[in-house]
Amino acid sequence: MRILVVCINKKNTELLCQFLSREGYSTVSSTSLEEFEASIMKDEKISLCLVDVTGFGKEIWDKVKKLQERNIPFIVIFPKQIHDLRLQAEGMKAGARAVIEKPLSQEHLLGLIREMLS
């Protein structure tokens, strides 16, 4: 199973990919909107996408629509400081299977991933 990790912060992306790799998942990462779109459009099979919207502008939602077009389930991640119901609603409206806030609970995240990939 291949998981696409989208996060503008390279260190956070690296840490999340390492964690997922230890759990037995194959990962690919994107730290820009251009990389995100390129990853979606490749023929590689992506089973799930984790999208940390922190630092991206409104354009992130346009890219997320491409996930839906390719039937790739995704989870939206957002910072706790922006505990904004509008952002949560935006993620669900965009088709997210779940919307979770940082800091991430490893157990909760793994539970969501296993549920979505089963």
VENSULLIN-V778220 format. One line per field, one symbol per residue. ss: DSSP state (H for helix, E for strand, - for the rest). phi: phi as a letter, one per 20 degrees, with the letter a starting at -180 (. if undefined). burial: + if it has 16 or more other ideal C-beta (glycine too) atoms within 10 Angstrom, else -. A space follows every 10 residues. Layout:
ss=???
phi=???
burial=???
This chain:
ss=-EEEEE---H HHHHHHHHHH HH---EEEEE --HHHHHHHH H------EEE EE------HH HHHHHHHHH- --EEEEEEEH HH--HHHHHH HHH----EEE EE---HHHHH HHHHHHH-
phi=.ddeddbfef ffffffffgf ffeneecccc dbfffgffff effgedebcd defgneeffg ffffgfffge ldfbdedbfg gdfdffffff ffffoffbcc deffegffff ffffffee
burial=--++++++-- -++--++-++ ----+-++++ +-+--+--++ -----+-+++ ++++-+---+ +-++--+--- -+++++++-- ------++-+ +--+++-+++ +--+----+- -++--+--
